[in-house]
Amino acid sequence: MSTLLQLSSEAQDLLFRQARTANTFTDEPVTDEQVEAIQDLVKYGPTAMNSQPLRVILVRSDDARARLLKHMSDGNRDKTGTAPLVAILAADTNFNEHLPQVFPHAEGAKDWFPDAQAREAMARLNAGLQIGYFVMGVRAAGLAAGPMTGFDAAGIDEDLLAGTGYRTMVIVNIGHPGENAWFDRLPRLEHEQVVSTL
């Protein structure tokens, strides 16, 4: 099937077939330049109204890392404590403030979202799309990503993101895979279980 795709086999393997969720990392650092290159690639992924609500908060200081670790589940705390780089991926519930910049042809679009609950739902859906793009961008940079949802999101929002309007969705560890980085790959659903025709 890979011959039907435009990507080279090597790129398919890098992004999908051989890419894995890493659980250990080497101590080689992840630079700001690498993160900027990742974001420069993945920013082109589609979102509704080009809203781009994903916010990436890099946890670099010892203080911020210690505060984050308090909110991680037991199974995720150690690997988050030792990863070269940790990023909080959050949805900006005030994404509409940027619509004059990113959706300029629709005058007044910023004011189309007066309901905070509906605005947050849109932010979360589209940030979720962007989280997938971000993980693929990390892989495209030759790095491994360890995305996790085992944490106290409300605690992180209150402790590290207070006053921003950001809502934590995923924590991702980023770096070069270390020793015994992978669990055994689990089965995938078959085509017929996923794709149907009406």
SULKASUL-V540327 format. One record per pair of residues at least 6 apart in sequence whose C-alpha atoms are under 8 Angstrom apart, sorted by the first residue. I is the first residue (numbers start at 1). J is the second residue. If there is no record, write none. Layout:
i=[I I]
j=[J J]
This chain:
i=[2 2 13 14 14 14 15 15 15 19 19 20 20 20 21 21 21 21 21 22 22 22 22 22 22 23 23 23 23 23 23 24 24 24 24 24 24 24 24 25 25 25 25 25 25 25 25 25 26 26 26 26 26 26 26 27 27 27 28 28 28 29 29 29 30 30 30 30 34 37 38 38 38 38 38 39 39 41 42 42 42 42 43 45 45 47 47 47 48 49 50 50 51 51 51 51 51 51 51 52 52 52 52 53 53 53 53 53 53 53 53 54 54 54 54 54 54 54 54 54 54 55 55 55 55 55 56 56 56 56 57 57 57 57 58 58 58 58 59 59 59 59 59 60 60 64 65 66 67 67 68 68 69 69 69 71 71 71 71 71 72 72 72 73 73 73 75 76 76 79 80 80 83 83 83 84 84 84 85 85 85 86 86 86 86 87 87 87 87 88 88 88 88 88 89 89 89 89 89 89 90 90 90 90 90 90 91 91 91 91 91 91 91 91 92 92 92 92 92 92 93 93 93 93 93 93 93 93 94 94 94 95 96 96 96 96 97 98 99 99 100 100 100 100 100 103 113 124 128 131 135 135 138 138 138 139 142 143 143 143 143 144 144 144 144 145 145 145 145 146 146 146 147 147 147 147 148 148 148 149 149 149 153 153 153 154 154 156 157 157 157 161]
j=[9 12 19 139 140 142 136 139 140 139 144 144 145 182 144 145 146 147 182 144 145 146 177 181 182 79 146 177 180 181 182 79 83 177 178 179 180 181 182 82 83 84 175 176 177 178 179 181 83 84 175 176 177 178 179 83 84 176 84 175 176 84 85 175 84 85 174 175 141 141 134 137 138 140 141 134 137 137 130 133 134 137 52 130 133 126 129 130 126 103 102 103 95 96 98 99 102 103 126 95 126 127 130 91 92 93 95 123 124 126 127 89 90 91 92 123 126 127 128 130 131 89 90 91 92 166 87 88 89 90 87 88 89 90 85 86 87 88 65 85 86 87 88 85 86 160 81 81 159 160 156 160 77 80 81 151 152 153 155 156 150 151 152 150 151 152 150 148 150 173 86 173 173 174 175 173 174 175 173 174 175 171 172 173 174 171 172 173 174 168 169 170 171 172 131 168 169 170 171 172 127 166 167 168 169 170 120 123 124 127 166 167 168 169 120 123 164 165 166 167 116 119 120 123 124 165 166 167 119 165 166 123 109 110 111 113 110 110 109 110 106 107 108 109 110 109 119 169 169 170 145 147 144 145 174 145 176 174 175 176 177 174 175 176 177 172 173 174 175 172 173 174 170 171 172 173 170 171 172 169 170 171 167 168 169 167 168 168 166 167 168 167]
